């Protein structure tokens, strides 16, 4: 297993320059011959003006009703929203909702899947 190289201040400045010139993390990683793009993200994450952006559109794995929470008009919707607020968060790197719960509570997610197709 090869180790990631330690970035110098010049490397960090180059990452910031390339990012501001419009390159995404993977392009910067490739240009600088880094092992992974996480090093690039670590540098950019510290910038006050850094905004994560996607370089391509991702196909959704699951279908969803984007207007599901437009109106909270049922007990099920209120429960699901409360559940997400209590046990979920948006990952700042991926921009995806993550819900953390115990294996024994998997039935809650199954109920949400069934109810959210309303």
N, C-alpha and C positions, 0 to 999 in steps of 0.2 A: 504494500500500500504506500503510495507516494504522499508525502506531506504537502500541504498547501504552503506556498511561499509567503513569507511575512511581507506585507506591503510597506514600502517606504513612503515618506511624505510626497516624494515626486510621483510615485505610483498613484497615490490618492488624488493628487492634483490632476493627473492625467485622466483618471476616472471621471472626476467632476467636469473637466473640460469636454471630454467626449460625450458625456451625458447632456451637457448644455448645447452641444452641437447637434443633438438629435438622436444619438445612438441609444439603443436599449441595452439592458444589462447583459444579455447573451452576446450581443455584438461587441460590447466592451470587453467581456471575458475573452472572447475569441481573439480580438485585436491585441490584447495584452498577454495572451498565452497563459491565462489563469486556469486553474483546475476546475473551479466552479463559479457560478455567478453569485453565490452567497457573499463572497468577499466584496463584490461590487455593490450589492444591496446594503451591506453593512456600512460602507462609506457614504452612499447616497442617503441612507436613512437619517444620518446626522445633519443633513443640510436643512436649513429652515424653509427653503423653497421647494423641497423635493415632493413631487406628487407621483405616486406609483401609476404607471400607465401600461397598458397591454399593447403588444405589438401586433397581435392578430386576434380575430374574433374566435372565441371558443364556442363550439357547439355544446348546447346543454345536454347533459346526460339524461335528465328527467324533464318531463313536461310540468308546467306549473301555471297556476292562475295568477297572473301579475296583479290583478285587481282584487284579490282575495281580502286584503285588509283595508280596502278603500272605505268600507263601511263596517264597523264592528256592530253587527246587528244580531248576533247569535251568541249563546253561551259558549259554544265550541270555539268560535273565533276569539272570544275574550280569553278563554283558557289557553289556547295556542299562543296568543300574543304574550300572555303572562309567562308562560313556560319559556318562550324564547328569550324574553327579557331577563328571567331569573337564571337560566342555565346556558344561554348562548352568548356569543360575541362575534363581531366581524373581525376576521384576521386581517391585520393591516398590510401584510405582504400580498396575500392572494385576493383579498377583497371578498372572501367567501364567508358565509355564516357557518360557524362551528358551534355545535351543541355538545357539551360534556355531561355525561351521565353514566351511572353504573350499569353494568350489563343486565342486572335484574330489572331495570326500568325500560328495556327495549320496547315493551308493549305500548308505552306512551308514544314513541315515535310511529309505531304502526297505526295507532289511533289517529295521529295527526295526518298521516298519509291518506287514510280513508276519508277523514273529515274535510281535508283541504281541497278535495276534488268537487266540492259543492258548488 
